Amino acid sequence: MSKRIFIGMAVVTAFLFLTSCEEEKDFFVNYNVLDVQFSLRNKAFADSLVDSVKFGFTESCKLKMSQNFSSIEVRSQFEYSPSAFISLKKDEVGGEFDINKGVMTETGEKEIFIKGGKVGNTLGLLIFKDGYGKEVKKKVKLTVFENLEPVTNMQIEAIKNISPYEIEINLSNSYDRDAIYGGKIVEFEYRIGDFYLLRTSKFSSIKFVLPQKGTFLIKCRVKDNNGVYSVEKTKEITV
């Protein structure tokens, strides 16, 4: 009788031990999940990194990863020769190859660096591998551009201060679309009818007295520091 009780207790103990081990295994499977999220210029990307970068410029891209790993292996895999270089170190960006195989010594919030190496598109994967052999693959699609043309915003108002034909043309709300890379407006161009043309680097607005009563065509555009003009804006004003 005692022998049967002993065997029964042994079976129960073994069952409980195996069950606890299975629960512990499940616990760690759920606990050690490698999660990677991108953040570029304060814009978050969960599943893929899709953005653009200017040729010759280097940008910092933040990675927010799980806190539960001591090291992460990182490598890249691109479909063709990439136009954007990616590195774990800022001073190594722009080499012949992107990340081949690098190791981040700790997780949490880290940085990778992206440089526009040549005009074109980069399409591929960044692959993160944890100490348990689990991989997370994140799609990367980066467009490298040389320059974005500026944009003209024009307002015209009949102000009639010194003359009933006086107008003001304001281009101060014009902007360069790649201002985050140092782009800026360096010239304002005003064309009034076929009798007046002004190009200036100083005046984002001007006042002008039209020669007579009537309707006049105003054309304006701006130029950025890459020497590129915006699309010309055209408006009519009647005085």
NORCOR-V461843 format. One record per pair of residues at least 24 apart in sequence whose ideal C-beta (glycine too) atoms are under 7 Angstrom apart, sorted by sequence separation. I is the first residue (numbers start at 1). J is the second residue. If there is no record, write none. Layout:
<<I:J> <I:J>>
This chain:
<<75:99> <88:112> <120:144> <150:174> <151:175> <192:216> <193:217> <38:63> <39:64> <74:99> <75:100> <87:112> <119:144> <150:175> <75:101> <86:112> <87:113> <118:144> <119:145> <150:176> <151:177> <192:218> <213:239> <36:63> <37:64> <117:144> <119:146> <150:177> <73:101> <74:102> <86:114> <114:142> <116:144> <149:177> <191:219> <36:65> <148:177> <191:220> <210:239> <35:65> <73:103> <74:104> <84:114> <85:115> <148:178> <190:220> <34:65> <35:66> <53:84> <84:115> <147:178> <189:220> <34:66> <58:90> <71:103> <72:104> <84:116> <85:117> <172:204> <189:221> <33:66> <71:104> <84:117> <171:204> <172:205> <189:222> <71:105> <83:117> <171:205> <188:222> <34:69> <58:93> <72:107> <83:118> <150:185> <170:205> <187:222> <32:68> <70:106> <83:119> <169:205> <187:223> <31:68> <83:120> <168:205> <169:206> <185:222> <186:223> <69:107> <83:121> <84:122> <186:224> <83:122> <168:207> <169:208> <185:224> <186:225> <67:107> <82:122> <184:224> <66:107> <67:108> <166:207> <167:208> <183:224> <184:225> <65:107> <82:124> <183:225> <65:108> <166:209> <167:210> <78:122> <79:123> <165:209> <64:109> <65:110> <78:123> <79:124> <165:210> <63:109> <78:124> <163:209> <62:109> <63:110> <77:124> <162:209> <165:212> <63:111> <76:124> <77:125> <159:207> <165:213> <174:222> <176:224> <62:111> <63:112> <76:125> <169:218> <171:220> <61:111> <76:126> <77:127> <60:111> <61:112> <169:220> <171:222> <74:126> <75:127> <60:113> <61:114> <74:128> <58:113> <59:114> <58:114> <72:128> <73:129> <58:115> <72:129> <57:115> <72:130> <84:142> <57:116> <56:116> <71:131> <84:144> <53:114> <55:116> <69:130> <70:131> <83:144> <54:116> <69:131> <156:218> <53:116> <55:119> <154:220> <152:220> <152:221> <152:222> <167:237> <150:222> <167:239> <150:224> <165:239> <164:239> <150:228> <152:230> <147:226> <149:228> <151:230> <152:231> <154:233> <156:235> <158:237> <150:230> <147:228> <149:230> <152:233> <154:235> <156:237> <158:239> <49:138> <53:142> <55:144> <48:138> <52:142> <55:145> <48:139> <49:140> <50:141> <51:142> <52:143> <53:144> <54:145> <55:146> <36:128> <48:140> <48:141> <52:145> <34:128> <34:130> <32:132> <34:134> <36:136> <34:136> <36:138> <54:178> <57:181> <54:181>>
